[in-house]
């Protein structure tokens, strides 16, 4: 009991991305710019979707919540990392590490499920356009959101107690920039087989269930597009889906490496690079992909600017 209490009250040390070498200041500046740009761009996206009546559609309703999730989960990771660099130490308490893990898993899990269910929206828009107002009603949109948040909350409530109840009796140094489950698992000692199995099953469900929805939706979309006789119709269908496909590829690609590839293939440097990609860069790239490739969003932005003049 004394040993357990000691483990629970001990602080961890995050090694972080910055090594305090010659390039650490430059890397710090880049991440600062990425963080604040991601917050501003996602905030603008939410504002445009809320204020412009032309964007009051199911797709943009879901997209606004995707931007909100991006803002939330980048905020659970990057500010702590930047503060650690400024104060010159990476200490994080057990409670703070647990809270960060819980929030991160909740937000990222919600995004996994939301991206999967957004593929259903694209399927209905292309394969059943006449029934789109019924199949993607306001009630259905809220059900999609509720399902996404429920999936994210389930991930948090299942994985956080499992991860943070491990016996951390070896080094307290986390060779990462936040408390991510695979890295925390490597710090633990003793028999971890049961923990690894439960964590693997949870991660498989978190990734494969929404990914299966994406594959099924786009399989039907491809069949429908192939049957179209109009070249213009095919072009419009692909343009409608391209932004979502790009976002899914970026987000799921890095996450699949982190949670599905066996730990024997992981290295600290690879883990940091892939995690930085989908936790820091993706929240910036998501709104840029949807706005720069979408005339509706750019049109709404121009209309708002015209009102302000």
N, C-alpha and C positions, 0 to 999 in steps of 0.2 A: 504493500500500500504506500509506503514511504517513497519507494522508487517510482511508482506511478504518479504520485503527486509531484515529484520532482520533474518528471517528464512533462507533465501538463503545464507546470509553471515556468519552464525554461523557454527562453527566446530562441528563435531561429535567426540565421544570418543569410540574407539573400546576396549571392555573389553578383547578380545583375548582368546587364549587357556592357556596362562601362568598366574598363580596367584601369582607369585613371592614367592611361598612357597618352601618347601624343595625339591620338585620334579621338580620345574620349570626349573632349569638348565639342568637336565637330559632330560626333554621333548624338550627343546630348541635344545640340541645336536642331538637328534634323528631326529627332523624335518630338521635341517641343513643337516644331512647325507642323508636323504630321498630326499631333494630338489636337492642337487648337484649330487647325484647318478642318479636321474631321468633325469636331464639335460644331463649328460654324456652318459647314456645308450641310450636315445632317439637320441642323436647326433650321436652315433656310429651306431645305426640302420639306420639312414638316410644316413650316409657315406657309409655303406656297400651296401645298395640298389643302391646308385648312382654309385659306383665304380665297382661292380661285375656284369658282363654281365648275369650271370645265374639268377640274381634276377630282370632282366628287364622284368617283367611280370605285367599284370594288378593288381594282388593281392598285390604285393610288392610296386607297384607304389602308390596304395591307402594307404598301410600301412605306407609308408614314410611320407605321408601327415598327417596321424593319429598321428605319432610321433611328427611332427611339431606342430600340434594343442595342443598336451599334453604339449610340452615345452612352448608354448605361454600362456596357461591359468594358469599353475602353477606359471608362472612368474608374473602374474597380482595379485597374492594373497600372496604367501609365503614371498618374499623379504620385503614387507611392514610390515608383521607380525613380522619378525625377527628383523627388524630395530626398531620397536616399543618396543620390549623387551629390546634391547640393550640401547636405550636412556631413558627407564623407563617411557614412556608415550605413550598412544594410540591415540593421536589426529590425525584426518584426516579431511581435509577441505571438504566443500560441493562439490567443483569442482572435487577434487581428488576422493571422494566417487562416484560421478556420472561417472567419467571416468572409475573407477574400475568396477562398475556395468555394464557399457556399454561393455567394453572389455570382461569381464567374460561371459556375456550372449552371446556375439557373438561367442567366441571360444567354449564354452560348447554346444551352439546350433548347431554349425557346426559339432561338434563331434557326437551329437545325430543323425543327418541326415547322416553323413558319415558311422557310424556303421550300420545304417539301410540299406544303399545302398551297403555296403560291403557284406551283406547277399545275395543280388542279384548276386554278383560275385560268391559266393559259389554255388548258385543255378544253374547258367549257367555251371560252371565247372563240376558239378556232373550230372545234368539232361540233359544238351546239350553239351557234351564235344566236339563233332565234329564241332559245330558252335561257339565254344568259341572265336576263333580269330575274328569272325565277330561281335558277340553280345557284346564282351568286347574289341572292337577296341580302339585305342588311342583316337579317337574322343569321344567315349562313356565314357572313363575314365575321360576326361576333363569335360564332361557334368555332370558326377557324382560329381566331385569336385566343379564345379560351382554351382550346385544345393545345395550342402552342405553349401557352404559359403553364398549363397543367403538366405537359411533358417536361418543360424546363424545371419546374418545381419538384417533380418526381426525381429527376436526376440529382438535384441538390440534396434532397432529403435522404436519398439512398446512398449516394457516393460520399458525401461529406462525413457522416458518422463513421463509415467504413474506413475512409482514408485517415481521418484524424484520430481514430482510436488505435491506430497501429503503435507498437512499442518502438519509439524513436530513441534507441539506446546507443546508437553510433554517433557519427558526426552530426552536429546541428547546422552545418553549412549547406544551404540549398543552392546547388549549382544551376541557378535559373534566375529569372527576373520577377517571378511571382510563384505563388504556392499552387503549382499544377499537380494533378494527381499522379501521373507517372513518375515525376521527379520525387515527390514525397514518398512514393512507394520504395524508391531506391535507398532512401534514408533509413527505412525500417529494418529491424533485425528479427531473427527468429523465423519460424515457418510462415511464409507469406502466400502459400499456394491457394488457400481458401480465399484470402483477400483478393488475390490476382484474378481468380476465377469469377468471383462476384463482380469485380470491377470490369472485367472483360465482357461479361454478359450484359451489364448495364450499358456499356459503351457500344456494343454491337446493336442493341435495341435502339439507342439514341441515334445512331448513324444509319442503320440499315432500314428501319421503318420509314423515315422520311425519304431516304434515297430510293426505296422501292416505289413510293408514290411518284417520285420524279421520273424514274425509268418507265413506269407504266403510262404516265401521262404523256411523255414525249414519244413513246412508241405509238400511241394512238394519234398523236399530232402528226408524226411522220407519215403514217398511213393515209390520213386525211389530206395532207399536203400533196402526197404523191398522186392522189386521185383528182386533184384540181386540174382543170384544163387551162385556166388563166395563168399566164406567167406573172402578171401583176399581183394576182391573189397569192401565189406562192411566195413572191418577194415580200409582200406585206406580212404574211404569216411568219416567215423567218425573221423579219425585222422585229415583230412583236415578241418573239421568244429569245432573241439573241442576247439581250441584256440579262435576262434571268439565267440563261445558260452560263454566261461568263461569270456571274456572281457565284452560282452554285459550284462551278469548277474551281474557282479561287478558294472558296471557303471550305468545301468538302475535301479538296485535294490535300491541303495542309493538315486538316483535322484527321483524315484517314491515316496519314503517316503517324501522327501523334498517338492515336488511340488504338489503331488496328495492327500496325506493324509490330512484330515481337520485340521485346526490350533488348534482346541480344544485338539487334541491328541499330540501336539508338546510340548516339554519342551526345555529350552535353552541348557541343557546338551546333549539331544538327537540330537538336530539340529547341534551342534558342532561336535559330533561324526560322524554322517552321512555325513555332509559336508566335514569333514576332510578326510573321506574315499574316496569320489569320486573326490575331488579336489586336494588332496595331495598324497594319496597312489596309486590311479588308474594310474596316469601318470608314476609311477615307475613300477607298475605291468604289464601294457600293453606290453611294449617291452620285459620284462622278460618272460611273458607267450608265446609270439610269437617266441622268440629266443630259449628258453630252450626246447620247445616242437617242434622245427622245425629244421630238419636236413639241410635244404637249408641255413638257416641263420648261423648255427654253421659251416657249410661247407665253407661259404663265409668268415667267420671270420678266419678260419684256413688258407684259401688261402691267405688272406691279411697278416697274420703273416708270412707265408712262403716267401712272396715277400720281407718282411722287413729284413729277416735274410741274 
